[in-house]
Amino acid sequence: MSKTKDRMRENELRYRHSLGQNFIYDDDLLAGLVTAARVTPEEDVLEIGPGCGSLTKHLCGSAAHVTSVELDERLIPLLGAFMADYHNFTLIQGDVMKLDLAKVTESMKKPFAVVANIPYYITTPLITMLLSSGLAFSRLALMVQKEVADKILSKPGDDGWGPLAVRCSYLCEPYPAMDVPAACFTPQPKVDSAFIVLPRRAEPAVTPANEDDFFRIVSAAFALRRKTMTNNLCATFRLDRDTAVSLMEKAGLDIRVRGETMTLEELASLSDAWTAYREEH
């Protein structure tokens, strides 16, 4: 039994399934994750969900400073004691979805890396929040459910291509770093995971005239899968068909194209057509 497992047992702490707690205790695997995340001594790291600190100690051994956010208040004393010898570590107790992350990270070196073992139940909301937060991160290195990783890494026309994949590809250049079988976790989940890295682009992949409109078009594109984008425009924006057809034609798109096959460039072109129409009306 690993020392961290011993600490959990000694403190009579049970894993909270409601918080999606699945921990990794294999030091070789943990060291490999830090290497895959490309953490360097020159940068700070924001860690989300340190658990009992198994990965945190490896991050502190590689980064300039690590700030960890943990929701489970029971783990705070355990983490504090375990990380006591690491002077480049700051622990914050709270819900990452509710904290003011701009304030949490204001003293960190910019840009910083984000490393997280994300509970399955908040995966999409958390990634979406991080990508839309305006935080000065250089990359996201995330442990996610394998199915979610496949979605994030999908391309136009793939079954997984959707709002999450579009948002990730818009700001980042995601790539797979490592598959992590369920057996590597305690307690063992029912599904496998994957560690993926999302380096931030210097500039977004496309430059729509209005970013909010772009993501409205993205939502519309996948609102009714297998339907044409023309039909989705009518349903989402309550447009008559002639207007929807006109927007598609102004964007240089086939009126029969399905939203789920559209590229970032095509979505941006349609977004610009929609912005122009909206501003005129």
C-alpha positions in Angstrom: 0.0 0.0 0.0 1.3 3.4 -0.9 2.1 6.1 1.7 -0.8 8.2 0.4 -3.2 5.3 0.7 -1.9 4.8 4.2 -2.6 8.4 5.0 -6.2 8.1 3.8 -6.7 5.0 5.9 -5.0 6.5 9.0 -7.2 9.5 8.8 -10.3 7.3 8.3 -11.2 9.2 5.1 -13.5 7.5 2.7 -13.6 8.5 -1.0 -16.5 10.6 -1.9 -18.2 9.3 -5.0 -20.4 12.4 -5.0 -17.2 14.5 -5.7 -15.9 12.1 -8.3 -12.9 11.2 -6.2 -10.6 8.7 -8.0 -7.0 9.0 -7.0 -3.7 7.8 -8.6 -1.0 6.5 -6.3 1.6 5.1 -8.7 4.6 7.5 -8.5 6.0 6.4 -11.9 2.7 7.2 -13.5 2.4 10.5 -11.6 5.9 11.6 -12.7 5.0 10.7 -16.2 1.9 12.9 -16.1 4.0 15.9 -15.0 6.5 15.2 -17.8 3.6 14.9 -20.3 2.2 18.2 -19.0 5.6 19.8 -19.8 5.8 21.6 -16.5 9.1 23.6 -16.1 10.9 25.2 -13.2 10.3 28.6 -14.7 6.5 28.5 -14.5 3.7 28.4 -12.0 0.9 25.8 -12.0 -2.7 26.0 -11.0 -3.8 22.6 -9.9 -7.4 21.7 -9.7 -8.4 18.8 -7.5 -5.2 17.8 -5.7 -7.0 15.2 -3.7 -4.5 13.9 -1.2 -1.5 15.4 -2.9 0.0 12.5 -4.8 0.4 14.5 -8.0 0.9 17.8 -6.2 4.3 16.8 -4.8 5.5 15.9 -8.3 4.3 19.2 -9.6 6.0 21.1 -6.8 9.2 19.2 -7.7 9.1 20.5 -11.2 7.3 23.9 -11.1 8.3 27.3 -9.7 5.1 27.4 -7.6 1.9 25.4 -7.4 -1.4 26.7 -6.3 -3.9 23.9 -5.6 -7.7 24.3 -5.3 -9.5 21.5 -3.4 -13.2 21.3 -2.7 -13.3 18.6 -0.1 -12.7 20.3 3.3 -11.8 16.9 4.9 -8.6 16.8 2.8 -7.3 20.2 3.8 -5.5 19.1 7.0 -4.1 16.0 5.2 -2.8 18.1 2.3 -1.4 20.7 4.6 0.6 18.1 6.6 1.7 16.2 3.5 2.9 19.3 1.7 4.5 21.0 4.7 8.0 20.6 3.4 7.2 22.2 0.0 7.7 25.9 0.3 6.5 26.5 -3.3 2.9 25.4 -2.5 -0.3 27.3 -1.8 -3.5 25.5 -0.9 -7.0 27.0 -1.4 -10.2 25.3 -0.2 -13.2 26.0 -2.3 -15.3 25.2 -5.4 -13.3 26.0 -8.5 -16.5 26.7 -10.3 -17.4 29.4 -7.8 -14.1 30.9 -6.9 -12.8 34.2 -8.4 -9.9 32.6 -10.3 -8.6 35.9 -11.5 -8.0 36.8 -7.8 -6.7 33.3 -7.1 -4.1 33.5 -9.8 -3.3 37.3 -9.6 0.1 36.7 -8.0 1.1 33.8 -10.2 3.7 34.1 -13.0 2.0 34.6 -16.4 1.3 32.6 -18.3 0.8 29.6 -16.0 -0.1 26.0 -16.7 -3.3 24.4 -15.5 -3.2 20.8 -14.4 -6.3 18.9 -13.3 -7.7 15.5 -12.6 -11.3 16.5 -13.3 -14.2 14.7 -11.7 -16.3 13.3 -14.6 -19.5 15.1 -13.5 -18.0 18.6 -14.0 -15.7 17.9 -17.0 -17.5 19.9 -19.7 -18.6 22.8 -17.5 -15.1 23.2 -16.0 -13.3 23.1 -19.4 -15.8 25.5 -20.8 -15.3 27.8 -17.8 -11.5 27.7 -18.1 -11.5 28.4 -21.8 -13.9 31.4 -21.4 -12.4 32.8 -18.2 -9.8 35.1 -19.8 -7.2 33.6 -17.5 -3.6 33.9 -18.7 -2.8 30.1 -19.0 -0.3 28.7 -21.4 -1.9 25.3 -21.6 -4.3 23.0 -19.9 -3.2 19.5 -19.0 -6.2 17.5 -18.0 -7.1 14.0 -16.9 -10.6 13.3 -18.3 -12.9 10.4 -19.2 -11.6 8.7 -22.3 -14.9 9.4 -24.1 -14.6 13.1 -23.4 -11.0 13.1 -24.6 -12.1 11.6 -27.9 -14.7 14.3 -28.2 -12.2 17.1 -27.5 -9.8 15.6 -30.1 -12.4 15.1 -32.8 -12.6 16.9 -36.1 -15.5 18.2 -38.3 -17.7 15.3 -39.4 -16.6 13.0 -36.5 -19.3 11.8 -34.1 -17.6 13.7 -31.3 -17.4 17.1 -33.1 -19.5 19.5 -31.1 -19.5 22.7 -29.0 -16.8 21.4 -26.6 -14.5 20.4 -29.4 -15.1 23.6 -31.3 -14.3 25.7 -28.2 -11.2 23.7 -27.5 -9.9 23.9 -31.1 -10.8 27.6 -31.3 -8.4 28.6 -28.4 -6.0 25.6 -28.2 -4.3 22.9 -30.2 -5.3 19.7 -28.2 -3.4 16.5 -28.4 -3.4 13.2 -26.6 -0.6 12.6 -24.1 -1.4 9.3 -22.4 -4.2 6.8 -22.0 -4.8 5.9 -18.3 -6.7 2.7 -17.7 -9.4 2.6 -15.0 -7.2 0.1 -13.0 -4.7 3.0 -12.3 -7.2 4.7 -10.0 -8.4 4.1 -6.5 -11.3 3.5 -6.2 -11.5 2.1 -9.7 -14.0 3.9 -12.0 -16.1 2.1 -14.5 -14.4 3.8 -17.5 -10.9 4.5 -18.7 -9.4 7.9 -18.7 -7.0 9.9 -20.9 -4.5 12.7 -20.1 -4.7 15.4 -22.8 -2.8 18.6 -23.3 -4.3 21.8 -24.8 -1.5 24.3 -25.6 -3.0 27.8 -26.0 -2.8 29.3 -29.5 -1.1 32.6 -29.8 -4.3 33.8 -31.5 -7.7 32.1 -31.9 -7.9 29.7 -34.8 -10.4 32.0 -36.5 -11.2 35.7 -36.0 -15.0 36.2 -36.1 -16.3 39.8 -36.1 -18.2 39.0 -32.9 -17.1 36.2 -30.6 -20.4 35.9 -28.8 -22.2 35.6 -32.1 -19.7 32.9 -33.2 -20.5 30.7 -30.2 -24.2 31.3 -30.7 -23.8 30.0 -34.2 -21.8 27.0 -32.8 -24.6 26.2 -30.4 -27.1 26.4 -33.3 -25.0 24.1 -35.5 -25.3 21.3 -33.0 -28.8 22.0 -31.7 -30.4 19.5 -34.0 -27.8 17.0 -35.1 -28.2 15.5 -38.6 -30.2 18.5 -39.6 -29.0 21.1 -42.1 -27.5 24.3 -40.9 -30.2 26.1 -42.7 -32.9 24.3 -40.6 -30.9 24.9 -37.4 -30.7 28.7 -38.2 -34.5 28.7 -38.6 -35.1 26.8 -35.3 -32.5 28.6 -33.2 -33.0 32.2 -34.3 -36.6 31.9 -35.4 -35.8 32.9 -39.0 -37.9 32.3 -42.0 -36.3 29.9 -44.5 -35.6 32.6 -47.1 -33.6 34.6 -44.5 -31.7 31.5 -43.4 -30.9 30.6 -47.0 -29.7 34.1 -47.6 -27.3 34.0 -44.6 -25.9 30.7 -45.8 -25.3 32.0 -49.3 -23.6 35.2 -47.9 -21.3 33.0 -46.0 -20.5 31.0 -49.1 -22.0 27.8 -47.8 -24.1 25.1 -49.4 -27.6 25.4 -47.9 -27.6 21.6 -47.5 -24.5 21.4 -45.3 -25.0 19.9 -41.8 -23.8 21.9 -38.8 -21.9 18.8 -37.5 -19.6 18.8 -40.5 -18.8 22.5 -40.5 -15.2 23.7 -40.0 -14.1 26.5 -37.7 -13.6 28.7 -40.8 -17.1 27.9 -42.1 -18.7 28.6 -38.7 -16.8 31.9 -38.5 -18.0 32.9 -42.0 -21.6 32.2 -41.0 -21.1 34.0 -37.8 -20.0 37.1 -39.6 -23.0 36.9 -41.9 -25.3 36.6 -38.8 -23.6 39.5 -37.1 -24.1 41.7 -40.1 -27.7 40.7 -40.4 -28.3 41.2 -36.7 -26.8 44.7 -36.7 -28.9 45.7 -39.6 -32.1 44.5 -38.0 
